[in-house]
Amino acid sequence: MTADRPRRAGAWKAAEIGGKEGLIHRLSARHLAAFDRMVEETRDVPTLEIGRDSFRDPALDELMAAARDTVQNGHGAIVLSGLDMAGRSLEDFEKIHWYVGTHFGRAVAQSGKGDRIGHVRHVSDSKARGYQSDMELGPHTDYHEVLSLASFARASRGGLSGLSSAIAVHDEMMEHHPDLLAALYDGYYNGMPARYGVNHEEAEQKVPVFSAANGEISAFTLSWFQDAANRRGEQLPDKLTEAFGVMREVAERDDIQARFMLEPGEMLFWNNRTNFHSRTRFENDPGVARLLLRLWIEVPEGGRPLHPGVTAAVEMIDRYHAQGLEQRETAPA
């Protein structure tokens, strides 16, 4: 950013905030005791039926108000740290993670299976989606406004999370690569397969990578751009291809990207409109299985304003999942 241009809200850099440490909020003894009471008091309630009013505690209400403000108006990301996992079951951890998520909004299905709590782990399936593999995942966004990962078990090696402010990336490109930023604002055609119920008009709609609505900058990366080009019998525009490469380089710069291990018991919540997330490759030894829980959360009111092309893409993925179908080809992470 130039000296006379103010820093945008959410345009944080890892070097300035101290990486993961700048995102951590350590849970107090009051928070931990309240979570334990919540688990016990909802013991007979199915996890997906728990709402934010199923259990109320002043300390947790205060914590979640601050967390929401951070995710919506601050850095756009927070790591809740300090939950003791000794002897804690996966079911109890799911309850805690789900309950925290209800304070941000409504968890939605992440696939045609209707799974509102995703299990991020390696499965032996050649058609598995990115989050079910052990491969590296580059900086990207998913669909809904708030995303969360909660660590139940680490891999033997690797599996570092990466988080970059998309707003900081945007502003770096605005200053140093304005022509490439323009290509990202232009974006490309929707390109979602016909099985998603996409009509011709929707398929011809362009989806921007960066967009501005009501003065708010947002980011959205769509995995079907190359598919769209193939269906149209053309190559992606050279400028757009170059822009994606530079955008990734900027997002992965050491001064911009926070790279860290999400330790067992830690819960990461972030604004998917203002941050890119990524993951390094990992390996599990026999008897060791990396497992993270995932939430896609829709913010019902007061959410970030969106470009119509992005709104349409989100609505289409929800429509597809509601049909009870599972994604296979070029599926999102």
N, C-alpha and C positions, 0 to 999 in steps of 0.2 A: 504494500500500500504506500502511496505517496504521503509525504508528511502532512499535507493539508486535507487529506481524506480521512474521516473518522473510521475507526475499526467497527465493522458490523457486529451486531450481537451474534454470538455463536462462532465467531471467527478465531477460535483458539488455536494455539500451536503447542505441540508437545514440549518443545524446548522452553517455552515460557511458563508452562504450568507444572513442569516437573514430571511429565509423562503420566503414568497411571496414578501416581500419588496425588496429582491435581484433580483427579476424578473421584477419589475415594471418600466415602462418608462412613466412618466407623460406627457400628451399632453400639449403643450403650447397654448397660445391664438392664435398664428398664425396657428397652426394645426387645432384648433377647427373652426376658421373662414374659413379655406380652405375646411374643410369637409362640412360646411354649404353651401358654394358656389358650391361645387361639386354636392350636392343634388339638388340644384336649377337648375343648368345648365344641369342636366341630368333628369329633371323632366319628360320629355316625352320619355325617353329612357327606355325600359324594363331592369330591373335589370340585367338579365343574358346576356344582350347584351353590358353591360358596360365593357370596357377594361381599362388597365392601361393608355392608351393614350387618353381615352375619356375625361380626365381632368388632366391637369398638373399644379403643383404648386411647386416652389423651396423648400419650407419648407417641403412639403409632400415627395418630391423626396429624400431629405436628410434623413428624418425620416425613410422611407422605406428601403433605402440603409443600414442604421444602423441596422434596425430590421432584414433584411435578413442576414446580417453578424452575428448577435447574434444567430439566429436560425441555421445557417449552420456551423458556426465556433466557437461560444462562448458557453454559457450555453446550447444552444439549445432550449431556451424558452424565451418568452417575454410577459408581460401583458401591453397592451396599456390602460392607465387609465386616466380618467378625462372628458370623454364625458358626457355632461349634457343630461339626458333623459327626463327632464320635458317637457311635451307636444310633445315629439318626437314619431312619429308613427312607427309601426313595419316595414312598407314598407320603410321608410326613413332609419331606422337602418339597414335593409337588404342591402340597397344600399351602405351604408358606409362599412359594414363588407365585402361585396362582392368586393368592389373596393380595399380595403386593401389587400384582398386575391389575387387579380390579380397581385400584385407586387411580390408574392412568386412563382406563377406558374399558372397552369390550373386546375380549380376546376372540379372534375369528379363526376359521378353519385355515390350515396351512396346506391342505391338499384335498383331493376328492375323497379321502378317507374320513374327512371331518375331524381330523386331529387338531384340537385347539391347544394342547400341550405337545409340542414336538420333541422328539428324542433325537438329539444330534449325536450320532455315533456311526461308526463304520459298519456297513452291512455288506455281505458278499452277494452283490447283485449288479450285473453289468449295466442295468438300466436305472440304477439308483440315482437320486438327485444329489446335488453337490453336498448338501449337509449330511448325507448318509455315506459319504466317502471319506477317505483319509488324505485326499489330495489338497494342495494349496488352493485357496480361494482368494483371488485378487480383490482390490477395493471395489465395492459395489453397494447398491441399495436393494432392499426388497420392496414390498408394496405398501404396507400400512404405516401409519404415522409413528407409532412407538414400537420398538422391537426390544426384546430382552433375551439374554442368555444367562443361565444360572448353572454353575459347575457342581456336578455331583462327584465326578471322578476324573482325574487327570490321565493323560496318555503317559506311556513310558518315556517317550521322547517327542518333542515338538508340540504343535497345537497352540502356538501363541496367537492370541487375538490381536487384531490391529484396528485402530480407530483413528480416523482423520476427519477434521472439520471440512465438510464440503464447501462451506462458506469461505474458509481460508484458502482452499484450493481455487475456488472461483475468483477470489480477489487477486491471488498470485497470477492467474492466467489473464485477468483483466489488465494487469500492469505489464506483464512480460509477453503475453501471447494473445493479444486482442483479436486477431484474425481467427485463431483456433477457437477462442471462446465463442465467437459469432457462429461457428459451425455447430457447436454444442447447443447453443440457443435454438438453432434451426432444427436440430435433431434429425429424425428420419421417420419413415412410415411405420405404422403400428406393427404390422407383420405377424400378429398372433394367428395361429392356425385356425382354419374354419371350424374345427371341432370345438372351439371356444365360443361358438355362436356369434362370431364377428361378421357383420354384414359388410357390403362393399364400401359404404360410406365410412364406416369405422376403420376399415383396413386402409383407406386412403388418407386418414387423418394422421398428421405428423405428431410425434411425441418428442418434446424437447428433453435434453439431458439436464440443462440448467434453464430455469424459467423464473419469472418474477410475477407475482400476483399480489395486488394491494401493497406493493412496495417490499414484499418479503421474497427473498431469494430461496429457491428450493432446488434440490437435485434429485434425479431419478434415472437410473440406468436400466435399460430394457434389454433382455438377452435375445430378443427376437429380431433385432435389426438386421443381422446377417441373413436370417431366414427370409425376411421381407425382401431383401435385395435379390436373393435367389429366386423367389417367386415372381419378382418383377423382371427377371432376366437381366439384371444389371449389377454392377459393383457398387459397394458403398462409396460415397463421394470421398475422394482422396483427402480432402481437408478434414472430414469427419474421422476417417481412420487415423490420420496424424494427430488429431485432437484427442482421441481416446488414449493414444500412446503417451502423449505429453501429460494429460490429466492423471494417468496412473503414476507416471514418474513423480509428479508433484505430490500426489497423495501419499506416496511411499517415502518421501524425503524424511531423513532422520529428524529434522527440526520440526516437521509437521505431524508425522504419524506417531501415535503412542502405541508401542508394541509391548504386550505384557501377557503373563500367564493369569488366567482367571482361576483362582484357587478354589478348591472344594468349599462350598458354602457361600461363595461370593455371587452376587446377582448384579448383572450389568443391564441397565436400562438406557436407551438412547433414542434421540429423535432421528428417525430414518430419513427425514426430509433435509436434514442439515449435517449429516455425518455419513461417511463411507465406512463400511466395516470389512474386515478381511480375516484370513486365518492362514497360518503356515501349515505345511504338511506335518503329519504326526504318525507315530508308530506305536502299536500296542504289543507288549510282550505277552506270552501265554499267561492267562489268568488275570490280565489287566485289560480293562476296556474303558477308554475315554467316553464319558457321557455328560452331555450338557442338556438342559431343558431349554426350550425355546417358546416364546410367545410372540404372536403378531397381534398388535393392539390397535383397534380403531378408536380414535378420539371422537366421541359423539358430538361435542359442541366446543367451540372455542379453539378448534384445531387450525393448523396452518392453511391459509388459502392456497389453492392449487390451480395450475394451468388446466384447461378443459381436457387436453390430450392425456394428461397424467390421471385426472379423475376417471376418464373413460377406461384407461388401462386397469386401474384398480377395480373398477366395477366389473370389468370383464373377467378378471381372475376370480373374483368372488362368485360371479355367475357360473363359471366353470366348476368351481369347487362345489357349489350347491347342487350341481347335477350328479354329484357322486362319482366323478371321474378323477383319474389320477394322471398327473403329468408324466410324460416320458421323454420326448425328444427336447433337446436344448432347454431343459427345465431350469427355472431359477434356483438359486441356492436356498 
